[in-house]
Amino acid sequence: QAVELNETAEKLVREVVGNIGMSEETVEPSAQRLATAPAKSETQTETGGETKPAAKVDRVVTRNDMSTNAPEPVPFIHGRHTCDACLTTPIVGLRYHATNLPDYDLCEKCRDNYKGSEIQFETVELDRDRPFQERWQR
């Protein structure tokens, strides 16, 4: 029974490693520690020191098994604005509005590429564009 538990532990370690993309070389010492660890068929409770059978693992839930009901965040569409660097219209995602230049906006990609310090930017979402988001997302 101890050998079976060690094999199961090693299998679980390899499955988890495969799900997180680590190499086997990184995990090999952990798998060996699990394989050589003494198997425990019973566990002690903290309160009374009683022993009871260890819980049986029926199934390991992996990241791929988990389905999230939360919808992915939808980028804000700035339907009334054009990026003054790449001329993309509308600006989708963050819109950077220059505070020291009149009517100058950049999309997120162009702002990331801007290396100067003479133009000051702030991120802006116009309240008047919020009611149109559902329509513009289609």
C-alpha positions as YAML, in Angstrom:
chain: A
units: angstrom
residues:
- id: 1
  name: GLN
  ca: [0.00, 0.00, 0.00]
- id: 2
  name: ALA
  ca: [2.91, 2.36, 0.73]
- id: 3
  name: VAL
  ca: [4.38, 1.74, -2.74]
- id: 4
  name: GLU
  ca: [1.00, 2.48, -4.31]
- id: 5
  name: LEU
  ca: [0.76, 5.79, -2.40]
- id: 6
  name: ASN
  ca: [4.28, 6.77, -3.48]
- id: 7
  name: GLU
  ca: [3.47, 6.01, -7.12]
- id: 8
  name: THR
  ca: [0.26, 8.04, -6.86]
- id: 9
  name: ALA
  ca: [2.12, 10.96, -5.30]
- id: 10
  name: GLU
  ca: [4.76, 10.87, -8.02]
- id: 11
  name: LYS
  ca: [2.07, 10.77, -10.72]
- id: 12
  name: LEU
  ca: [0.28, 13.76, -9.17]
- id: 13
  name: VAL
  ca: [3.51, 15.78, -9.00]
- id: 14
  name: ARG
  ca: [4.20, 15.09, -12.68]
- id: 15
  name: GLU
  ca: [0.61, 16.07, -13.62]
- id: 16
  name: VAL
  ca: [0.83, 19.34, -11.72]
- id: 17
  name: VAL
  ca: [4.21, 20.09, -13.26]
- id: 18
  name: GLY
  ca: [2.80, 19.48, -16.72]
- id: 19
  name: ASN
  ca: [-0.03, 21.91, -16.03]
- id: 20
  name: ILE
  ca: [2.26, 24.72, -14.90]
- id: 21
  name: GLY
  ca: [4.88, 24.17, -17.58]
- id: 22
  name: MET
  ca: [7.90, 23.34, -15.40]
- id: 23
  name: SER
  ca: [10.57, 20.99, -16.65]
- id: 24
  name: GLU
  ca: [10.92, 17.54, -15.17]
- id: 25
  name: GLU
  ca: [14.48, 18.30, -14.11]
- id: 26
  name: THR
  ca: [13.19, 21.01, -11.80]
- id: 27
  name: VAL
  ca: [10.69, 18.69, -10.19]
- id: 28
  name: GLU
  ca: [12.70, 15.48, -10.03]
- id: 29
  name: PRO
  ca: [14.06, 16.15, -6.51]
- id: 30
  name: SER
  ca: [10.51, 16.77, -5.25]
- id: 31
  name: ALA
  ca: [9.23, 13.60, -6.87]
- id: 32
  name: GLN
  ca: [12.10, 11.63, -5.35]
- id: 33
  name: ARG
  ca: [11.40, 13.08, -1.90]
- id: 34
  name: LEU
  ca: [7.77, 12.04, -2.25]
- id: 35
  name: ALA
  ca: [8.73, 8.59, -3.48]
- id: 36
  name: THR
  ca: [11.10, 8.01, -0.57]
- id: 37
  name: ALA
  ca: [8.88, 9.56, 2.11]
- id: 38
  name: PRO
  ca: [7.35, 7.08, 4.49]
- id: 39
  name: ALA
  ca: [3.72, 6.44, 3.64]
- id: 40
  name: LYS
  ca: [1.16, 7.34, 6.25]
- id: 41
  name: SER
  ca: [-2.03, 5.42, 6.25]
- id: 42
  name: GLU
  ca: [-3.41, 7.35, 9.19]
- id: 43
  name: THR
  ca: [-3.33, 10.97, 10.30]
- id: 44
  name: GLN
  ca: [-3.52, 12.57, 13.73]
- id: 45
  name: THR
  ca: [-6.01, 15.25, 14.61]
- id: 46
  name: GLU
  ca: [-4.77, 18.33, 16.43]
- id: 47
  name: THR
  ca: [-7.30, 18.16, 19.24]
- id: 48
  name: GLY
  ca: [-7.43, 14.72, 20.78]
- id: 49
  name: GLY
  ca: [-4.42, 13.06, 19.24]
- id: 50
  name: GLU
  ca: [-6.75, 10.45, 17.78]
- id: 51
  name: THR
  ca: [-5.85, 8.67, 14.60]
- id: 52
  name: LYS
  ca: [-8.19, 8.19, 11.70]
- id: 53
  name: PRO
  ca: [-7.81, 6.96, 8.13]
- id: 54
  name: ALA
  ca: [-6.33, 9.44, 5.68]
- id: 55
  name: ALA
  ca: [-8.69, 10.96, 3.17]
- id: 56
  name: LYS
  ca: [-8.77, 9.20, -0.18]
- id: 57
  name: VAL
  ca: [-8.08, 11.40, -3.20]
- id: 58
  name: ASP
  ca: [-10.64, 10.60, -5.88]
- id: 59
  name: ARG
  ca: [-9.70, 13.25, -8.41]
- id: 60
  name: VAL
  ca: [-7.21, 16.07, -8.73]
- id: 61
  name: VAL
  ca: [-8.70, 19.28, -10.09]
- id: 62
  name: THR
  ca: [-6.37, 20.90, -12.57]
- id: 63
  name: ARG
  ca: [-6.39, 24.45, -13.82]
- id: 64
  name: ASN
  ca: [-7.89, 23.23, -17.11]
- id: 65
  name: ASP
  ca: [-10.79, 21.64, -15.24]
- id: 66
  name: MET
  ca: [-11.79, 24.84, -13.53]
- id: 67
  name: SER
  ca: [-14.34, 26.85, -15.45]
- id: 68
  name: THR
  ca: [-14.75, 30.43, -14.41]
- id: 69
  name: ASN
  ca: [-18.14, 31.98, -14.74]
- id: 70
  name: ALA
  ca: [-16.69, 35.48, -14.61]
- id: 71
  name: PRO
  ca: [-16.71, 37.10, -18.04]
- id: 72
  name: GLU
  ca: [-13.43, 38.34, -19.40]
- id: 73
  name: PRO
  ca: [-12.98, 42.08, -19.04]
- id: 74
  name: VAL
  ca: [-14.12, 43.90, -22.17]
- id: 75
  name: PRO
  ca: [-11.86, 46.73, -23.35]
- id: 76
  name: PHE
  ca: [-13.36, 50.21, -23.39]
- id: 77
  name: ILE
  ca: [-14.02, 51.54, -26.89]
- id: 78
  name: HIS
  ca: [-13.32, 55.24, -27.42]
- id: 79
  name: GLY
  ca: [-15.54, 55.61, -30.49]
- id: 80
  name: ARG
  ca: [-15.03, 59.35, -30.78]
- id: 81
  name: HIS
  ca: [-11.22, 59.32, -30.73]
- id: 82
  name: THR
  ca: [-8.33, 58.50, -33.07]
- id: 83
  name: CYS
  ca: [-4.76, 57.72, -32.06]
- id: 84
  name: ASP
  ca: [-2.64, 60.62, -33.29]
- id: 85
  name: ALA
  ca: [0.40, 58.36, -33.79]
- id: 86
  name: CYS
  ca: [-0.92, 55.30, -35.67]
- id: 87
  name: LEU
  ca: [-4.27, 56.85, -36.77]
- id: 88
  name: THR
  ca: [-6.27, 53.89, -35.41]
- id: 89
  name: THR
  ca: [-9.91, 54.72, -34.92]
- id: 90
  name: PRO
  ca: [-11.63, 54.00, -32.62]
- id: 91
  name: ILE
  ca: [-9.11, 53.64, -29.81]
- id: 92
  name: VAL
  ca: [-9.83, 50.31, -28.08]
- id: 93
  name: GLY
  ca: [-8.53, 49.82, -24.54]
- id: 94
  name: LEU
  ca: [-6.75, 52.56, -22.65]
- id: 95
  name: ARG
  ca: [-6.77, 56.03, -24.21]
- id: 96
  name: TYR
  ca: [-3.96, 58.37, -23.20]
- id: 97
  name: HIS
  ca: [-4.93, 62.03, -23.45]
- id: 98
  name: ALA
  ca: [-2.19, 64.68, -23.43]
- id: 99
  name: THR
  ca: [-2.67, 67.19, -20.64]
- id: 100
  name: ASN
  ca: [-0.21, 69.75, -22.02]
- id: 101
  name: LEU
  ca: [-1.24, 69.60, -25.72]
- id: 102
  name: PRO
  ca: [-4.65, 70.34, -27.20]
- id: 103
  name: ASP
  ca: [-6.51, 67.38, -28.73]
- id: 104
  name: TYR
  ca: [-3.71, 64.82, -28.66]
- id: 105
  name: ASP
  ca: [-4.52, 61.18, -27.86]
- id: 106
  name: LEU
  ca: [-2.57, 57.94, -28.06]
- id: 107
  name: CYS
  ca: [-3.65, 54.31, -27.93]
- id: 108
  name: GLU
  ca: [-2.04, 51.98, -25.39]
- id: 109
  name: LYS
  ca: [0.46, 50.51, -27.88]
- id: 110
  name: CYS
  ca: [1.68, 53.93, -29.07]
- id: 111
  name: ARG
  ca: [1.92, 55.22, -25.49]
- id: 112
  name: ASP
  ca: [4.08, 52.23, -24.58]
- id: 113
  name: ASN
  ca: [6.34, 53.06, -27.53]
- id: 114
  name: TYR
  ca: [6.60, 56.76, -26.59]
- id: 115
  name: LYS
  ca: [9.94, 57.28, -24.85]
- id: 116
  name: GLY
  ca: [9.94, 61.06, -24.42]
- id: 117
  name: SER
  ca: [9.01, 63.03, -21.32]
- id: 118
  name: GLU
  ca: [7.82, 66.33, -22.77]
- id: 119
  name: ILE
  ca: [4.19, 65.23, -23.24]
- id: 120
  name: GLN
  ca: [2.24, 64.45, -20.08]
- id: 121
  name: PHE
  ca: [-0.59, 61.89, -20.40]
- id: 122
  name: GLU
  ca: [-3.56, 60.78, -18.35]
- id: 123
  name: THR
  ca: [-5.86, 57.85, -19.03]
- id: 124
  name: VAL
  ca: [-9.38, 58.96, -19.87]
- id: 125
  name: GLU
  ca: [-12.76, 57.29, -20.37]
- id: 126
  name: LEU
  ca: [-15.54, 59.68, -21.29]
- id: 127
  name: ASP
  ca: [-18.78, 59.19, -19.37]
- id: 128
  name: ARG
  ca: [-20.76, 60.00, -22.50]
- id: 129
  name: ASP
  ca: [-19.22, 56.93, -24.22]
- id: 130
  name: ARG
  ca: [-20.32, 54.48, -21.51]
- id: 131
  name: PRO
  ca: [-23.91, 54.01, -22.77]
- id: 132
  name: PHE
  ca: [-22.62, 53.05, -26.23]
- id: 133
  name: GLN
  ca: [-20.18, 50.33, -25.12]
- id: 134
  name: GLU
  ca: [-22.62, 47.44, -25.57]
- id: 135
  name: ARG
  ca: [-23.55, 48.61, -29.06]
- id: 136
  name: TRP
  ca: [-19.92, 49.23, -30.08]
- id: 137
  name: GLN
  ca: [-18.77, 45.82, -28.80]
- id: 138
  name: ARG
  ca: [-20.75, 43.97, -31.50]
...
